[in-house]
Amino acid sequence: MTKREFCKKHGIEVIVDAHLEAVIKNSFAIKLIKYPSKKVQITAVKKDGFVINNINNPCEEAQLIAVKEDGALIKYIKKPTKQVRLIAVKQNGNAIEYVKSPTEEEQLIAVKQNGYAIRFLNKPSISVMDEAVNQNVDAHKYLSDDWFDVDVDEEVA
């Protein structure tokens, strides 16, 4: 028996179609669906990225759609992939606030998009600080005070 035959036999296609119809009418209907299919997730998130908040373990494609709309929506994704993280901070530098242990690459992308994103970083590297201030000169306000306590002639890495 094929998957398609199994689904037809047990009426599963009807359920998926009903779920799809529901999220087409109102994307927030997804919160009433315990295990939405990938197709249902994608359809709902395309209508409104914020519904990612109502999906347990969203598929990567739905995650990407959401963070392309608004990078800050990454805060609703429990285990975003590297690609999702990168796209989120590229779309909205401040999304770095919701990225656990951001890599140097993610930090650089975030501050290139918004220099003020540095305020969410714990001990950024010199290159990240440099990029943040290049993007927005006022970003220096968010550098830690201990940075300015060093000898100004001291070599930095």
C-alpha positions as a LaTeX table, in Angstrom:
\begin{tabular}{lrrr}
\hline
Residue & $x$ (\AA) & $y$ (\AA) & $z$ (\AA) \\
\hline
Met1 & 0.00 & 0.00 & 0.00 \\
Thr2 & 1.39 & 3.41 & $-0.93$ \\
Lys3 & 1.27 & 6.44 & 1.36 \\
Arg4 & $-1.39$ & 7.99 & $-0.85$ \\
Glu5 & $-3.54$ & 4.85 & $-0.67$ \\
Phe6 & $-3.10$ & 4.66 & 3.10 \\
Cys7 & $-4.14$ & 8.31 & 3.50 \\
Lys8 & $-7.19$ & 7.86 & 1.27 \\
Lys9 & $-8.19$ & 4.70 & 3.09 \\
His10 & $-8.07$ & 6.43 & 6.47 \\
Gly11 & $-9.44$ & 9.81 & 5.40 \\
Ile12 & $-6.21$ & 11.66 & 6.16 \\
Glu13 & $-6.30$ & 13.74 & 2.97 \\
Val14 & $-9.65$ & 15.14 & 4.06 \\
Ile15 & $-8.11$ & 16.28 & 7.35 \\
Val16 & $-5.14$ & 17.90 & 5.63 \\
Asp17 & $-7.48$ & 19.60 & 3.15 \\
Ala18 & $-9.65$ & 20.87 & 6.02 \\
His19 & $-6.57$ & 22.18 & 7.85 \\
Leu20 & $-5.35$ & 23.87 & 4.69 \\
Glu21 & $-8.74$ & 25.45 & 4.08 \\
Ala22 & $-8.84$ & 26.68 & 7.68 \\
Val23 & $-5.44$ & 28.42 & 7.55 \\
Ile24 & $-6.23$ & 29.91 & 4.15 \\
Lys25 & $-9.27$ & 31.56 & 5.73 \\
Asn26 & $-7.45$ & 32.52 & 8.93 \\
Ser27 & $-3.76$ & 31.79 & 9.39 \\
Phe28 & $-4.17$ & 31.79 & 13.17 \\
Ala29 & $-6.35$ & 28.69 & 12.89 \\
Ile30 & $-3.05$ & 26.82 & 12.92 \\
Lys31 & $-2.94$ & 27.06 & 16.70 \\
Leu32 & $-5.94$ & 24.71 & 16.79 \\
Ile33 & $-4.08$ & 22.09 & 14.74 \\
Lys34 & $-1.99$ & 19.81 & 16.92 \\
Tyr35 & 0.32 & 18.46 & 14.17 \\
Pro36 & 0.03 & 20.67 & 11.09 \\
Ser37 & 1.54 & 19.26 & 7.91 \\
Lys38 & 4.46 & 21.02 & 6.25 \\
Lys39 & 2.10 & 22.34 & 3.57 \\
Val40 & $-0.28$ & 23.74 & 6.20 \\
Gln41 & 2.60 & 25.35 & 8.13 \\
Ile42 & 4.00 & 27.01 & 5.01 \\
Thr43 & 0.60 & 28.24 & 3.89 \\
Ala44 & $-0.13$ & 29.79 & 7.29 \\
Val45 & 3.30 & 31.42 & 7.66 \\
Lys46 & 3.13 & 32.85 & 4.13 \\
Lys47 & $-0.11$ & 34.60 & 5.14 \\
Asp48 & 1.35 & 35.91 & 8.40 \\
Gly49 & 4.85 & 35.14 & 9.65 \\
Phe50 & 3.82 & 35.74 & 13.25 \\
Val51 & 1.90 & 32.45 & 13.31 \\
Ile52 & 5.28 & 30.72 & 13.62 \\
Asn53 & 4.66 & 31.41 & 17.32 \\
Asn54 & 1.77 & 28.92 & 17.21 \\
Ile55 & 3.61 & 26.01 & 15.59 \\
Asn56 & 5.48 & 23.46 & 17.68 \\
Asn57 & 8.63 & 22.40 & 15.84 \\
Pro58 & 7.98 & 24.29 & 12.60 \\
Cys59 & 9.65 & 22.93 & 9.48 \\
Glu60 & 12.73 & 24.79 & 8.28 \\
Glu61 & 10.93 & 26.21 & 5.26 \\
Ala62 & 8.27 & 27.80 & 7.48 \\
Gln63 & 11.00 & 29.17 & 9.75 \\
Leu64 & 12.78 & 30.74 & 6.77 \\
Ile65 & 9.59 & 32.33 & 5.48 \\
Ala66 & 8.91 & 33.84 & 8.91 \\
Val67 & 12.38 & 35.30 & 9.51 \\
Lys68 & 12.57 & 36.68 & 5.96 \\
Glu69 & 9.43 & 38.65 & 6.83 \\
Asp70 & 10.77 & 39.75 & 10.22 \\
Gly71 & 14.05 & 38.51 & 11.64 \\
Ala72 & 12.84 & 39.10 & 15.20 \\
Leu73 & 10.39 & 36.21 & 14.76 \\
Ile74 & 13.36 & 33.95 & 15.46 \\
Lys75 & 12.53 & 34.41 & 19.13 \\
Tyr76 & 9.63 & 31.98 & 18.64 \\
Ile77 & 11.77 & 29.26 & 17.08 \\
Lys78 & 13.25 & 26.89 & 19.65 \\
Lys79 & 16.09 & 25.40 & 17.62 \\
Pro80 & 16.73 & 27.52 & 14.53 \\
Thr81 & 19.21 & 26.17 & 12.02 \\
Lys82 & 22.34 & 28.11 & 11.08 \\
Gln83 & 20.66 & 29.27 & 7.86 \\
Val84 & 17.60 & 30.53 & 9.77 \\
Arg85 & 19.85 & 32.38 & 12.24 \\
Leu86 & 21.85 & 34.04 & 9.47 \\
Ile87 & 18.79 & 35.15 & 7.54 \\
Ala88 & 17.13 & 36.47 & 10.70 \\
Val89 & 20.06 & 38.72 & 11.65 \\
Lys90 & 20.54 & 39.81 & 8.05 \\
Gln91 & 16.88 & 40.90 & 7.88 \\
Asn92 & 16.93 & 42.52 & 11.32 \\
Gly93 & 20.22 & 43.01 & 13.12 \\
Asn94 & 18.45 & 43.32 & 16.46 \\
Ala95 & 17.30 & 39.69 & 16.06 \\
Ile96 & 20.74 & 38.79 & 17.41 \\
Glu97 & 19.17 & 39.34 & 20.83 \\
Tyr98 & 17.32 & 36.03 & 20.40 \\
Val99 & 20.22 & 34.00 & 19.00 \\
Lys100 & 21.86 & 31.86 & 21.66 \\
Ser101 & 25.66 & 32.03 & 21.57 \\
Pro102 & 25.89 & 33.87 & 18.25 \\
Thr103 & 28.90 & 33.13 & 16.08 \\
Glu104 & 31.31 & 35.83 & 14.94 \\
Glu105 & 29.73 & 35.62 & 11.47 \\
Glu106 & 26.22 & 36.14 & 12.88 \\
Gln107 & 27.44 & 39.07 & 15.00 \\
Leu108 & 29.10 & 40.73 & 12.00 \\
Ile109 & 26.00 & 40.33 & 9.85 \\
Ala110 & 23.83 & 41.76 & 12.64 \\
Val111 & 25.93 & 44.88 & 13.22 \\
Lys112 & 26.32 & 45.45 & 9.46 \\
Gln113 & 22.54 & 45.60 & 9.28 \\
Asn114 & 22.20 & 47.68 & 12.44 \\
Gly115 & 25.17 & 48.99 & 14.39 \\
Tyr116 & 23.06 & 49.29 & 17.51 \\
Ala117 & 22.68 & 45.49 & 17.54 \\
Ile118 & 26.01 & 45.48 & 19.39 \\
Arg119 & 24.10 & 46.23 & 22.58 \\
Phe120 & 22.91 & 42.61 & 22.62 \\
Leu121 & 26.39 & 41.11 & 22.34 \\
Asn122 & 28.48 & 39.93 & 25.24 \\
Lys123 & 32.16 & 40.76 & 24.71 \\
Pro124 & 32.13 & 41.36 & 20.95 \\
Ser125 & 35.43 & 41.11 & 19.09 \\
Ile126 & 37.32 & 44.15 & 17.84 \\
Ser127 & 36.16 & 43.44 & 14.28 \\
Val128 & 32.51 & 43.32 & 15.40 \\
Met129 & 32.90 & 46.58 & 17.34 \\
Asp130 & 34.63 & 48.17 & 14.35 \\
Glu131 & 31.86 & 47.09 & 12.00 \\
Ala132 & 29.16 & 48.34 & 14.39 \\
Val133 & 30.73 & 51.79 & 14.66 \\
Asn134 & 31.30 & 51.88 & 10.88 \\
Gln135 & 27.60 & 51.19 & 10.37 \\
Asn136 & 26.52 & 53.73 & 12.98 \\
Val137 & 29.01 & 55.97 & 14.75 \\
Asp138 & 26.72 & 56.23 & 17.77 \\
Ala139 & 27.04 & 52.47 & 18.35 \\
His140 & 30.14 & 53.27 & 20.43 \\
Lys141 & 27.70 & 54.14 & 23.24 \\
Tyr142 & 27.04 & 50.43 & 23.67 \\
Leu143 & 30.66 & 49.35 & 24.00 \\
Ser144 & 31.49 & 48.25 & 27.53 \\
Asp145 & 33.19 & 50.79 & 29.77 \\
Asp146 & 36.13 & 48.48 & 30.42 \\
Trp147 & 37.02 & 48.75 & 26.73 \\
Phe148 & 37.86 & 52.42 & 27.27 \\
Asp149 & 39.98 & 51.72 & 30.37 \\
Val150 & 42.81 & 50.24 & 28.30 \\
Asp151 & 46.01 & 51.98 & 27.34 \\
Val152 & 45.21 & 53.77 & 24.08 \\
Asp153 & 48.56 & 52.72 & 22.63 \\
Glu154 & 47.97 & 49.06 & 23.48 \\
Glu155 & 47.95 & 46.76 & 20.43 \\
Val156 & 44.55 & 45.19 & 19.78 \\
Ala157 & 43.98 & 41.92 & 17.97 \\
\hline
\end{tabular}
